[in-house]
Each structure stands twice: as C-alpha cells, then as structure tokens.
Amino acid sequence: MRIMDYGVYRAAEDRYSTMQYNRCGKSGVLMPAISLGLWQNFGFVNNYDNCEKILKAAFDKGITCFDLANNYGPPYGSAERNFGRIFDRNFKPYRDEMLITSKAGYDMWPGPYGNWGSKKYLVASCDQSLKRMGLDYLDIFYSHRYDPETPLEETMGALDYIVRSGRALYAGLSNYPADKFVEAVAILRRLGTPCLIHQIKYSMLVREIGESLFGAHEREGIGCTTFSPLAQGQLTDRYLNGIPQDSRAAREGFLKSAMVEENLPKVRALNEVAKRRGQTLAQMAISWQLGSGNVSSVLIGVSSTEQLDSNLAALDNTVFSAEEMAEINKILEA
C-alpha cells in the first residue's frame, strides 16, 4: 500500500483553512460547504487517472465529504469501485477526516430485490457498497428515494438496522417529498436513529422542492445537502449563446433543449448579475445557495481540477446585498 507519496497534500491546518464548514442541522457533524458528488465522471467509462487527480485535489482543498450511490457509474457500481481503489491508494490514513456516503433506492440489479425501499434491498445494497469501496463503515447511508409500495416503517427500520449494526454512523434521506419526509423523520426518531440529513435537488431554476422542505428541515433540526446546483449545466456559460451540438441538451437526455431555451432569458439576466459581483454564473449559483442559510452543503460534480477550483471560488463571496437578492428574485419569478 502506498501512503501519500504524491506530495500534494497540505498540512491539515492549511487544508482546512481553505474550506467553510457548516453545522448539519442540530447534530455534532460539520459539513464542508461544498462536497464532491460522484454521480457522473467517476465510472469505468471515465479516465481513472483524472478521477484520482480530482479526488486528491478536492481533499487537499478541504472537501471532506464524498457522495456516492450504489448505481453511480456507468456501469452501475463502478463509481464506488473506482473510489475504493483511489481510497486504498491514497486516503486510508485519512479515513477519520472524511465523510463517505452512499445511497440505495434506484435500479441496481435484476430481479425483484434490486430496487426501491425494502429492507432486503437496502441492507444488501449497503453491504455491496462497503465491499466495492473496501470500507468497514459508511458515515452516512441514505434511502435514495421514497418507495410508495413499501411501508415507511420497513424502509426506516432498514436504516435503523444499518446504523445499529455498525454499517453506517448516520441515516439520511434523499428525494423525499415534504409529507413523507416528515413522516419518515418521526419514525426514525421513535426507533432511536435520528435522521441526520436530507439530500434534495435544488438550484436557482429548480426551487419548488427546497421551498417546500426548508421549513421542515429547520423544525426537525436536520441538515440539507443539495445536488444539481447548476441545473445540469444551465447555470454556467455553456448555453448563454444557444445549445452547442456536443452538449447534454443537444443529446436530449435528462436535460431537454426546450427547457434550456425556455430558461435562457433568466440565465442571461442572472449572468449579468454575476458579472457585476465579479463571479461566474456557476459561482454565483453556488454562492446563492450557501448564503441562504438553508443549505449545509452543496454537492458539485466536476470533470477536471480546473472546474473544481472554479466552483470552490464561490466561497470567496457568499454575501448578497438586499438589492442583489431583489434583482435575482425578480429574474427568477419572471
């Protein structure tokens, strides 16, 4: 085993001085303001050396939370396998300085037990994730989505079992609608394994989910981490001049070209606000979330260390004047 022979890691006091850490709800856990998500760009289809370079740079800059799920890749499971290999080569001596998370709830393997929210699926998924990453435990294990066909008592009971059995330190929820979130939190509290955090999709262009949940998060004393803060690239300079042929929107996957075109006037107006703030549009989109006080950590996904550095620069200015907020709200509500 090689132990940190790359010469890139700063002294701990320097590494952590570059990052802002936020209290996760009312818990004892501090989350980095920006976490690294491995949803895309870290599977077997991606360049392994680049994956390793990004992860090392992220940790070097104070990112302590690395967010995965069982089916991240592609192919399914490959992001966890790559992370496990990189962890073994680089991070083993630093395990206690890292928050490593995984999730289960979406399609993973064939047959009736490889999806949704049964105890059978969640426990098996957690065990498989630990094996792929070569870990003794996860810091947070999430139920990745609400399962309307499985009693919440069973799904929450699975999270309780996973924590009590030592497979994870904390239980989390992801993508739960507001009413089911409140119900699930109450069940976990009764079981004695409180929910630590809720992960939701949230951005300047996708606000309804967060606005329906932030009050409940605060009342319940639960942290919030957000994914897709750049609305799958819409809140960058990628689409300011239309839809490039090699873009996600042109491929009509998760991001539809009609959606990009509909949002373009807002995106261009927001870009003008960002320029006056001395930020890129992407940096302002991240700063806007962190400045709200509703978000413990923003999950970013990057394909290069340059992208990582650019996103981290959002931390240099998370304060918005009343005038800026009024202008942003007017743009978003148009």
N, C-alpha and C positions, 0 to 999 in steps of 0.2 A: 504493500500500500504506500503510495506517495502521500506525504503530508505537507501540503502547502509549500511546494518548491517552485512556485511560479513567480514569487517576488512582487505580486501586485497588491497584496493585502496590507492596508494601512494599520497602524496601531489602533486598538479598539477605541481609544478616546478620540482619535481623529475620524474614524469611520462613522461613529455615531453622532459626531458633532455636525455632520452634513445632512442629517435627517431630522424631521419633526416627528414626534411620537404622540399619539392621541390615546386617551383613556377609552377602552372598549366598553361602552355602557357604564355600569356601576361595578364592573369587575376589577380585578387586580391586573388585568392584561393591558399592556400598551401596544398599540398597533402602529407600524410605520404609516405616515400619512399617505405614502404611495407604496403599494405592494405589486409584486410581479405575478401576472397570471400566465399560465402555460397552456391556455385553451388552444392557441394556434402558434405555429412557428417552432414547436419543440418536438414534433413527432418524427418517426423514422423517415418521412419524406423530406425532412429538413436537414440542413448541413449540421452534423454533430459538433464540429469544432466551433461553429458560430454559436450554437446553443450553449456550449460550455463557456465561451467568451462572455456572452450576455449574462449568464448566471453569476460568474465570478465578478464581473463589473458591478452588477446590482448589489451583491453582498458588500463589496468594497465601498459602496456609496451609502450604506446604511439601510438598504432594503433587507428586512429580516423575515418578511412573510412571503412564502412561495405557494401559490394557489393552484391546485391540480384537481382533476376528477378522473374517475376510472376510465372513461371513454375518450379522454383527450388524446389527440394524435394529429392526423391519422397515421396508421390504423389505430383502432381502439387500444388503449393501454400503453401505447408507445411513448407518450409524453412522460408517463410515470417511469417507464423503463429507462429512458434517457436521463431523467432527473436522478434516478437511483444510481446510475453509472457515474454521473457527474458528482453526485454527493459522495460516493465512495472514494473517488479520486481526489476530491478537493475539500469537502466540508465536514468529514466525520469528527475532527477535533472541535468543531464549532457547533455541534448539534444543539447544545443548550442555549445558543444565541439565535436560534432560528425557530420560526413558526411555520411548520409544514402542514398543509391542509389537503384534504381530498374530499370527494363527494360521490354519491351514487344516487341514481334516480332515473336516469335516461337509459336508452338501449345500450346493452353491453355484450351479451352473449345470447345465442339462440335458445329457444325453448321458453317455457312459462315462468322461469325463475330469474331471468336476466334483465329485468326492467322494473320500474315503478318503486313501490314503497313497502314491500313485505319484509318481515324480519329475515326470512330466508335469503332474500336478495341483498339486503343491506349488510348483514353480517358477513356473508360470503364475499361481497364486494370489498368490504374493509380488509378482510384477510388477504385477498388477492392484491389490493393496493399496497399493503405493507410488504408483501413478498416481492412485488415488482420493484419497489423502491429500496428494499433492503433495510427497512426501519423496524425498530421494536415497537414504536407507537407513533401515532399522529397527534399533532397539537389540537387540531380541530377536525372533526368529521361531520359533514353536512348531509342532511337529507336534501337532495338536489332539486326536488320539486314535490308539490303536494300530489298525492295519489287519491283521486276521488273514489276508487274502488276498494281501497284498503282502509279499515278503521284507523283514525289518527292514533288511537291508543296503541295499536300494534306498531305503527311506524315510530312513534315516540318511545315506545317500550324498547324497540331495537336500538335507538340512540342511547337510551339509558343503559342497556346491557353492554353496548360497545364501550361506553365510558367506564362503567363499573368493572369490566373485565380487563381494563388497562390497555385496550387497543387505541384509545384516544383520551386526551385530557379534557376536552370540552366538546359539547354538542352544538351544532349550528343548523340553521335552516336557510334554504335558498329558494328564491322564486315563489314564495308562498303568498297567496292573496291575503289582504288585510284581515278578513274574518277568520280564516283558517290559521293565520299566524298567531293571532291572539289565543285561539283555542289550543293550538299546539304548545304554546308557551305555558299555558296554565297546566296542561298535562305533565309537561316536563318538570314544572315546579313541584307538583304533587309527588312525582316519582323521586324527587330529590336530586335531579340532574338538571340544573337550570340551563336555559338556552343562553349561550354567550353572545351570539351574533347572527344577523340576518343579512344575506347577500342578495342584492337586487340589481336589476338593470335600470340604469338611471343616467341621464345626460340632459343637457340643455334642450335637446329635441325630444326626449322621452322622459317627461316629468310626472305623469299621472300616477305611476306606480309609487314613486317616492313620496309624493304629496299625500297619498292615501295611507302611508305607513309611518312617516317620521314621528307623528304624534304618539302612535302606539309604541314605537321603539323607545321614546323618551319615558313614557309612563311605565313601561316594563323594565326599564334600566338595561336595555340591550343595545349592543353596538350595531353599526351598519357599515357594510362594505359594498361598494358599487362596482359593477362591471360595465363594459362598453361606454366609458365616459366620453369617447369621441364619436359616438353614434356610428360605429363601423367605418370610420374614416371621413364621415361627412363634416365633422368639426375639425378639419385640417385644411391645408391649402390644396388638397387633392382635387376638389371638384369646383373650385372657385371659377374656373373658366370652362365649365362643362364636364362631360363624362369621358375620360380617357378610354381608349379601346381596351387597354390592359387592366382596367380597374375592376373591383368587385361588382360595382353597379352594372358594368357592361356585361358581366357574366350572369347577372340576374339570379344570384344565389339568395343568401339571407337579405342582401341589400338590393332593392329594386330601383331601376333607373327612374321610374315615375316618382318614387319617394324622394330621390335626390333632387330631381327637377322641382318638385313642389317646395322643398325646403331651401332651395338655392337663394331666394331673396333674403331670407333670415340669415343664412350662413354668411352671405356677403356683408350684410349690415353688422353682424357680430364681428366679422373680421376687421371692420373699421374701428370698432371699439377696442379690440385687442391691439391694433397698431398704435392707438393713442396711449395705451397702457405700457407700451414697449414690450409686448408679448406676441408670440404667435397665437393663432386662433386655438390650436391644440392646448397650449399652455394656459390660456385664459379659461378654456373649458374645464380643465382640471382644477385650477385655482378657484373657480366659481363654486365647485362642489366643496372644496376644503374650507372656504371662507364662510360657508353657510352654518357651520356648527352642527349639522345633521349627520355628517359622514365621518366615520372613524378612519377609514382608509379607502383610497381609490385604487382599483385594480387596473393596471395598464398592461397591454400586450405590445411587445416590440419585436422587430426583426433584426435589429442592429444595435450596437452600443451607442451609435450616434443618435438614434431615435430615443434610446434610454436617457441619454444626457439631456436631450431637448425636453423630454417630458418632465424630468426631475427639476429643470429650471423653473417650472411652475411654482415651486416652493419659495422662490425669491420674491413673489408678490401675490399674496392671497388676500389682501385687503382691498375692498371695493368701496368707493365713495357712494354716498346716497344718490348722487346724480348718475353715476355709472350703473348702479343697480336699477334705477328707474328707467334708464335707457334700455338696458338689457331686457327688463320685464316687458317694456313696450314692444320691443322687437319680437320677443317670444310669443306674446299674446296677439300679435297681428294676424 
